[in-house]
């Protein structure tokens, strides 16, 4: 097995928890002294740093929320003076004020190290050439993956997203051996390579994909198109960026680097902590981050944690692929619907449709409507009308079985749905406009 820090990655659980306790006590004290909102919430709960002795007291601490970052925009939650902040990142701000995060020099070193741990676990090293096709700039993806790749000594190609033809040409000419981007863009690059007739010229062996939810069926589709293994990486700008957790070679859950982050699973409705193995909302506490630390941050991601030692030998808890986000979840006619459920149905149709789809939700006469546009494969498009209608009926039936509600399915021409070079926009919810 390949480890970057074997003594940390294979640390016994009692030692992991002892280290977390020590660092949690340190973090609570400095946040109480430096972050006014945290102090207010601690005081309101009747707590002082002296009441927190270790991870056994974690549940007593107040939650943090995304709205906090908007309310204290831009720098109101930083725990160090601005002269110690050497970089900021931010969200796009499409739904209000941007989410702004800051990093000290030590924070950036930890970030690079976390990403490097995952890359090393996948067998990547200084002999590899990494094409970083996440967006650079305020988005954390590009520079986050870039830092990890440099940490392992790989040759880095800072492509950023977009210009797909140049991406494919670079992949071939430079001999890229690993690719970092969103899953939807990886699938698009696979299609583009096939169209250019250069699939057999690719030297890719590894794809590290994140920043949007994706299914196991989509993993198989990406691996088939690019001829490389596809691995999941997880991160939130609020917690660090990509690299909070990542898969190892066994693709059986993403290892959370518990010397830096404490994960919990809670009931999203009550906030109560759930037992190990239960599915619920993922909550993170940062215990080494200096510039912008967070205690018990509610991610809205729905998943479960597995504390069993992995086949790779790592003892750090694994988070299973999130099933969706509570803020991405659509409530249609009283039923909870995740886009990943629809994707799962589409990818089990033996290649008759592509994984490119668009969900359109509307409200007509006070009733929610659900329309799904799905791209046909080239082969189905060239088939007879009866075959196309049969596939459409199959999708409708399987979606009704999966979701418990009816949906109108529209099979559309191949390549008629706009491809994404960043995060895919799968949902158009017109109810918000009414």
C-alpha positions as CSV (number, residue, x, y, z in Angstrom):
1,X,0.0,0.0,0.0
2,X,1.1,3.6,-0.7
3,X,1.0,6.0,2.2
4,X,2.2,9.6,2.5
5,X,2.2,9.5,6.3
6,X,1.8,5.9,7.3
7,X,2.0,6.6,11.1
8,X,-0.9,9.0,10.8
9,X,-3.0,7.1,8.2
10,X,-2.9,3.8,10.1
11,X,-3.1,5.3,13.7
12,X,-5.2,3.2,16.1
13,X,-8.6,4.7,16.8
14,X,-7.9,5.4,20.5
15,X,-4.9,7.5,19.4
16,X,-6.9,9.3,16.7
17,X,-9.5,10.2,19.3
18,X,-6.9,11.4,21.8
19,X,-5.3,13.6,19.1
20,X,-8.7,15.0,18.1
21,X,-9.6,15.8,21.8
22,X,-6.3,17.7,22.3
23,X,-6.8,19.7,19.1
24,X,-10.5,20.3,19.7
25,X,-9.8,21.9,23.1
26,X,-7.1,24.1,21.5
27,X,-9.5,25.1,18.7
28,X,-12.5,25.9,21.0
29,X,-10.3,28.2,23.1
30,X,-8.9,30.2,20.2
31,X,-12.3,30.5,18.5
32,X,-13.9,31.7,21.8
33,X,-11.2,34.4,22.0
34,X,-11.2,35.4,18.4
35,X,-14.6,34.8,16.7
36,X,-17.4,36.9,18.2
37,X,-20.3,34.8,16.8
38,X,-18.8,31.6,18.3
39,X,-18.3,33.3,21.7
40,X,-21.9,34.6,21.6
41,X,-23.3,31.1,21.0
42,X,-21.1,29.6,23.6
43,X,-22.2,32.2,26.2
44,X,-25.8,31.6,25.2
45,X,-25.4,27.9,25.9
46,X,-23.8,28.6,29.2
47,X,-20.5,27.2,28.1
48,X,-16.8,28.3,28.4
49,X,-13.8,26.7,26.9
50,X,-13.0,25.1,30.3
51,X,-16.2,23.0,29.9
52,X,-14.8,21.3,26.8
53,X,-12.4,18.5,27.7
54,X,-12.4,16.4,24.5
55,X,-14.5,14.9,21.7
56,X,-16.9,13.5,24.3
57,X,-18.1,17.1,24.7
58,X,-18.4,17.8,21.0
59,X,-22.2,17.5,21.0
60,X,-22.5,20.3,23.6
61,X,-21.0,22.8,21.1
62,X,-23.2,25.0,18.9
63,X,-23.7,24.3,15.2
64,X,-22.4,26.5,12.4
65,X,-24.4,27.3,9.3
66,X,-23.8,28.5,5.7
67,X,-26.0,31.5,6.5
68,X,-23.4,32.5,9.2
69,X,-20.9,33.1,6.4
70,X,-23.3,35.4,4.5
71,X,-24.3,37.3,7.7
72,X,-20.6,38.0,8.5
73,X,-19.5,38.6,4.9
74,X,-16.7,38.9,4.0
75,X,-14.2,38.4,6.8
76,X,-16.2,38.5,10.0
77,X,-15.6,34.8,11.0
78,X,-11.9,34.8,10.5
79,X,-9.9,33.8,13.6
80,X,-6.6,35.6,12.7
81,X,-5.8,39.2,11.7
82,X,-6.0,39.8,7.9
83,X,-2.2,40.2,7.7
84,X,-2.0,36.5,8.5
85,X,-4.4,35.5,5.7
86,X,-2.4,34.8,2.5
87,X,-5.2,33.6,0.3
88,X,-9.0,33.9,0.0
89,X,-11.5,31.8,-2.0
90,X,-15.2,32.4,-2.5
91,X,-18.3,30.8,-3.9
92,X,-20.1,32.1,-7.0
93,X,-22.7,33.9,-4.9
94,X,-25.6,32.9,-7.3
95,X,-28.0,32.7,-4.4
96,X,-27.0,35.7,-2.3
97,X,-23.8,37.0,-0.8
98,X,-20.7,34.9,-1.7
99,X,-19.2,32.5,0.8
100,X,-15.7,33.8,1.6
101,X,-13.0,31.7,3.2
102,X,-9.5,32.5,4.2
103,X,-6.2,30.6,4.6
104,X,-3.0,31.1,6.5
105,X,0.3,29.8,5.1
106,X,0.0,26.8,7.5
107,X,-3.6,26.2,6.3
108,X,-2.4,26.0,2.7
109,X,0.3,23.5,3.6
110,X,-2.3,21.3,5.4
111,X,-4.6,21.5,2.4
112,X,-1.9,20.4,0.0
113,X,-1.0,17.6,2.3
114,X,-4.5,16.3,2.5
115,X,-4.9,16.2,-1.3
116,X,-1.4,14.6,-1.6
117,X,-2.4,11.8,0.8
118,X,-5.2,10.8,-1.5
119,X,-3.0,11.0,-4.6
120,X,-0.3,9.0,-3.0
121,X,-2.9,6.4,-1.9
122,X,-3.8,6.0,-5.6
123,X,-0.2,5.3,-6.5
124,X,0.5,8.7,-8.0
125,X,4.0,10.2,-7.6
126,X,6.7,12.4,-9.2
127,X,6.6,10.3,-12.4
128,X,3.1,11.3,-13.1
129,X,1.7,14.2,-15.1
130,X,-1.5,15.8,-13.7
131,X,-4.0,17.8,-15.8
132,X,-5.9,20.0,-13.4
133,X,-9.2,20.8,-15.2
134,X,-11.1,22.2,-12.3
135,X,-11.7,25.9,-12.5
136,X,-9.0,28.1,-11.0
137,X,-9.7,31.5,-9.4
138,X,-12.1,32.0,-6.5
139,X,-13.4,28.4,-6.8
140,X,-11.3,26.1,-4.6
141,X,-11.1,23.2,-7.0
142,X,-8.2,24.2,-9.3
143,X,-5.7,25.5,-6.8
144,X,-6.7,22.8,-4.2
145,X,-5.9,19.9,-6.6
146,X,-2.9,21.8,-7.9
147,X,-1.3,22.1,-4.4
148,X,-1.7,18.4,-3.8
149,X,-0.2,17.4,-7.1
150,X,2.8,19.6,-6.6
151,X,3.2,18.2,-3.1
152,X,3.8,14.6,-4.5
153,X,6.2,16.0,-7.1
154,X,4.0,15.4,-10.1
155,X,4.3,17.5,-13.2
156,X,1.3,19.8,-13.1
157,X,-0.7,21.1,-16.1
158,X,-2.9,24.0,-14.8
159,X,-5.5,23.8,-17.6
160,X,-8.5,25.1,-15.6
161,X,-11.9,24.3,-17.1
162,X,-13.2,25.0,-20.6
163,X,-11.7,24.8,-24.1
164,X,-12.4,21.1,-24.5
165,X,-10.6,20.7,-27.8
166,X,-7.4,22.0,-26.2
167,X,-7.9,19.9,-23.2
168,X,-8.0,16.7,-25.4
169,X,-5.0,17.9,-27.4
170,X,-3.0,18.6,-24.3
171,X,-4.0,15.3,-22.8
172,X,-2.6,13.5,-25.8
173,X,0.5,15.7,-26.5
174,X,1.6,16.0,-22.9
175,X,0.8,12.4,-21.9
176,X,-1.3,13.3,-18.9
177,X,-1.6,10.3,-16.6
178,X,-4.1,11.7,-14.2
179,X,-7.0,14.1,-14.5
180,X,-8.8,16.3,-11.9
181,X,-12.2,17.8,-12.8
182,X,-15.9,17.4,-12.2
183,X,-17.5,14.0,-13.0
184,X,-19.8,15.6,-15.6
185,X,-16.8,17.3,-17.4
186,X,-14.8,14.0,-17.3
187,X,-17.7,12.3,-19.1
188,X,-17.8,15.2,-21.6
189,X,-14.0,14.9,-22.2
190,X,-14.5,11.2,-22.8
191,X,-17.1,11.9,-25.5
192,X,-14.9,14.6,-27.0
193,X,-11.9,12.2,-27.1
194,X,-14.1,9.6,-28.9
195,X,-15.3,12.1,-31.4
196,X,-11.7,13.2,-32.1
197,X,-10.7,9.5,-32.6
198,X,-7.9,9.8,-30.0
199,X,-9.2,7.5,-27.2
200,X,-6.4,5.0,-27.9
201,X,-3.8,7.7,-27.6
202,X,-4.7,8.7,-24.0
203,X,-2.2,7.7,-21.3
204,X,-4.7,8.5,-18.5
205,X,-4.8,5.9,-15.6
206,X,-6.5,7.9,-12.9
207,X,-9.3,10.5,-12.6
208,X,-9.9,12.3,-9.4
209,X,-13.4,13.7,-9.6
210,X,-15.5,15.9,-7.2
211,X,-17.4,19.1,-6.7
212,X,-20.8,17.6,-7.7
213,X,-22.7,14.4,-6.8
214,X,-22.3,11.4,-9.0
215,X,-23.4,7.7,-9.0
216,X,-21.6,4.4,-9.3
217,X,-23.2,4.0,-12.7
218,X,-21.7,7.3,-13.8
219,X,-18.3,6.1,-12.5
220,X,-18.5,3.1,-14.8
221,X,-19.5,5.2,-17.7
222,X,-16.5,7.6,-17.2
223,X,-14.1,4.7,-16.7
224,X,-15.3,3.1,-20.0
225,X,-14.9,6.4,-22.0
226,X,-11.6,7.5,-20.6
227,X,-10.0,4.1,-20.0
228,X,-8.9,5.2,-16.5
229,X,-10.1,4.5,-12.9
230,X,-12.3,7.2,-11.5
231,X,-12.0,8.1,-7.8
232,X,-14.2,10.4,-5.7
233,X,-12.7,13.3,-3.8
234,X,-14.8,15.4,-1.3
235,X,-14.5,18.8,0.0
236,X,-16.3,22.0,0.9
237,X,-14.8,25.5,0.6
238,X,-16.1,26.2,4.1
239,X,-14.1,23.3,5.6
240,X,-11.0,23.4,3.4
241,X,-11.7,22.6,-0.3
242,X,-11.2,19.4,-2.2
243,X,-9.2,16.9,0.0
244,X,-11.2,16.8,3.2
245,X,-11.7,13.1,2.2
246,X,-10.9,10.9,-0.8
247,X,-11.1,7.3,-2.0
248,X,-8.2,4.9,-2.0
249,X,-7.5,2.3,-4.6
250,X,-10.4,0.1,-3.4
251,X,-13.1,2.7,-4.1
252,X,-15.1,1.8,-1.0
253,X,-15.6,5.1,0.7
254,X,-13.7,8.3,1.1
255,X,-11.1,8.5,4.0
256,X,-11.7,11.5,6.1
257,X,-8.3,12.8,7.5
258,X,-9.4,12.7,11.1
259,X,-6.2,14.4,12.4
260,X,-7.6,17.6,10.8
261,X,-11.4,17.1,10.8
262,X,-14.0,15.5,13.1
263,X,-17.0,14.2,11.2
264,X,-20.4,13.5,12.7
265,X,-23.8,12.3,11.4
266,X,-26.9,13.9,12.8
267,X,-30.6,13.8,12.2
268,X,-31.2,16.7,9.9
269,X,-34.5,17.5,11.5
270,X,-33.6,17.3,15.2
271,X,-29.9,17.9,15.2
272,X,-29.3,14.8,17.4
273,X,-26.2,12.8,16.8
274,X,-26.9,9.4,15.2
275,X,-25.1,6.1,15.9
276,X,-22.2,4.9,13.8
277,X,-23.4,3.5,10.5
278,X,-26.7,5.5,10.4
279,X,-27.5,7.7,7.4
280,X,-28.0,11.4,8.1
281,X,-26.6,14.8,7.7
282,X,-22.8,15.2,7.7
283,X,-21.3,17.7,10.1
284,X,-17.6,18.8,10.3
285,X,-15.4,20.4,12.9
286,X,-12.0,21.7,11.8
287,X,-9.4,21.2,14.5
288,X,-6.2,22.5,12.9
289,X,-7.4,25.2,10.6
290,X,-6.2,28.6,11.7
291,X,-7.6,31.3,9.4
292,X,-11.2,30.3,9.1
293,X,-12.0,27.4,11.5
294,X,-15.6,26.1,11.9
295,X,-17.1,24.1,14.8
296,X,-19.9,21.6,13.9
297,X,-20.6,22.9,10.4
298,X,-23.8,21.5,8.9
299,X,-22.8,20.5,5.3
300,X,-26.4,19.4,4.3
301,X,-24.8,16.4,2.6
302,X,-26.6,13.1,3.4
303,X,-24.4,10.1,3.9
304,X,-23.1,7.6,6.4
305,X,-19.7,6.9,8.1
306,X,-17.9,3.6,8.3
307,X,-15.4,3.2,11.1
308,X,-14.1,-0.2,10.1
309,X,-10.4,-0.4,9.1
310,X,-10.3,-0.3,5.3
311,X,-8.7,-3.0,3.1
312,X,-5.9,-0.5,2.3
313,X,-4.9,-0.5,6.0
314,X,-6.1,3.0,6.8
315,X,-7.9,3.5,10.0
316,X,-9.4,6.9,9.4
317,X,-13.2,6.8,9.0
318,X,-14.7,6.5,5.6
319,X,-17.6,8.6,4.4
320,X,-19.8,6.9,1.8
321,X,-20.7,8.8,-1.3
322,X,-23.3,11.4,-0.4
323,X,-26.8,10.4,-1.5
324,X,-27.6,14.1,-2.1
325,X,-27.9,17.4,-0.2
326,X,-30.8,18.5,1.8
327,X,-30.6,21.8,0.0
328,X,-30.4,20.1,-3.5
329,X,-33.4,17.9,-2.6
330,X,-36.5,18.7,-4.5
331,X,-39.9,18.3,-2.7
332,X,-42.4,17.5,-5.5
333,X,-46.0,16.8,-4.5
334,X,-44.8,16.1,-1.0
335,X,-42.1,13.5,-2.1
336,X,-38.3,14.0,-1.6
337,X,-36.5,13.7,-4.9
338,X,-32.7,13.8,-5.4
339,X,-31.2,14.2,-8.9
340,X,-28.9,11.3,-8.2
341,X,-31.9,9.0,-8.1
342,X,-32.9,10.0,-11.6
343,X,-29.3,9.6,-12.8
344,X,-29.3,6.1,-11.4
345,X,-32.3,5.1,-13.4
346,X,-30.9,6.5,-16.7
347,X,-27.6,4.8,-16.4
348,X,-29.1,1.4,-16.1
349,X,-30.6,1.4,-19.6
350,X,-27.8,-0.4,-21.3
351,X,-26.5,2.7,-23.2
352,X,-29.8,3.6,-24.8
353,X,-29.6,7.1,-23.3
354,X,-26.7,9.2,-22.3
355,X,-26.1,10.4,-18.7
356,X,-27.0,13.9,-19.9
357,X,-30.3,15.0,-18.6
358,X,-32.2,18.0,-17.3
359,X,-34.9,18.2,-14.7
360,X,-37.5,20.9,-15.0
361,X,-39.9,21.5,-12.1
362,X,-42.9,23.8,-12.5
363,X,-46.2,24.5,-10.8
364,X,-49.4,24.4,-12.9
365,X,-52.8,25.1,-11.3
366,X,-51.2,24.8,-7.8
367,X,-49.8,21.3,-8.7
368,X,-46.1,20.5,-9.1
369,X,-45.0,19.1,-12.4
370,X,-41.9,17.1,-13.1
371,X,-40.4,17.0,-16.7
372,X,-37.2,15.3,-17.5
373,X,-35.3,15.8,-20.8
374,X,-33.0,12.9,-21.6
375,X,-30.6,12.6,-24.4
376,X,-30.9,9.5,-26.6
377,X,-27.8,7.6,-27.6
378,X,-26.9,7.8,-31.3
379,X,-28.0,4.2,-31.8
380,X,-31.4,4.7,-30.3
381,X,-31.9,8.0,-32.3
382,X,-31.4,6.0,-35.5
383,X,-33.8,3.3,-34.3
384,X,-37.6,3.1,-35.2
385,X,-40.2,5.2,-33.4
386,X,-41.6,2.1,-31.5
387,X,-38.2,1.4,-30.0
388,X,-37.9,5.0,-28.8
389,X,-41.4,5.0,-27.3
390,X,-40.6,1.7,-25.5
391,X,-37.5,3.2,-23.9
392,X,-39.5,6.3,-22.9
393,X,-42.1,4.2,-21.2
394,X,-39.5,2.1,-19.4
395,X,-37.9,5.3,-18.0
396,X,-41.3,6.6,-16.8
397,X,-42.1,3.2,-15.1
398,X,-38.7,3.0,-13.4
399,X,-38.8,6.5,-12.2
400,X,-42.3,6.0,-10.8
401,X,-41.0,2.9,-9.0
402,X,-37.9,4.8,-7.7
403,X,-39.5,8.1,-6.8
404,X,-43.1,7.1,-6.0
405,X,-44.5,9.9,-8.3
406,X,-45.1,10.3,-12.0
407,X,-42.8,12.2,-14.4
408,X,-43.1,13.3,-18.0
409,X,-40.0,12.0,-19.9
410,X,-38.9,13.6,-23.1
411,X,-36.2,11.8,-25.2
412,X,-34.3,14.5,-27.1
413,X,-31.7,14.4,-29.8
414,X,-28.1,13.4,-29.1
415,X,-25.9,16.2,-27.9
416,X,-28.9,18.6,-27.7
417,X,-28.4,19.3,-23.9
418,X,-25.7,21.8,-23.2
419,X,-22.5,20.2,-21.8
420,X,-21.0,21.6,-18.6
421,X,-17.3,22.5,-18.3
422,X,-17.7,23.0,-14.6
423,X,-20.4,21.9,-12.3
424,X,-23.4,20.5,-14.2
425,X,-26.7,22.3,-13.9
426,X,-29.2,19.5,-13.8
427,X,-32.2,21.2,-12.3
428,X,-34.4,24.1,-13.4
429,X,-36.9,24.8,-10.7
430,X,-39.4,27.4,-12.2
431,X,-41.5,27.3,-9.0
432,X,-39.0,29.8,-7.5
433,X,-40.1,32.3,-10.2
434,X,-43.8,32.2,-9.4
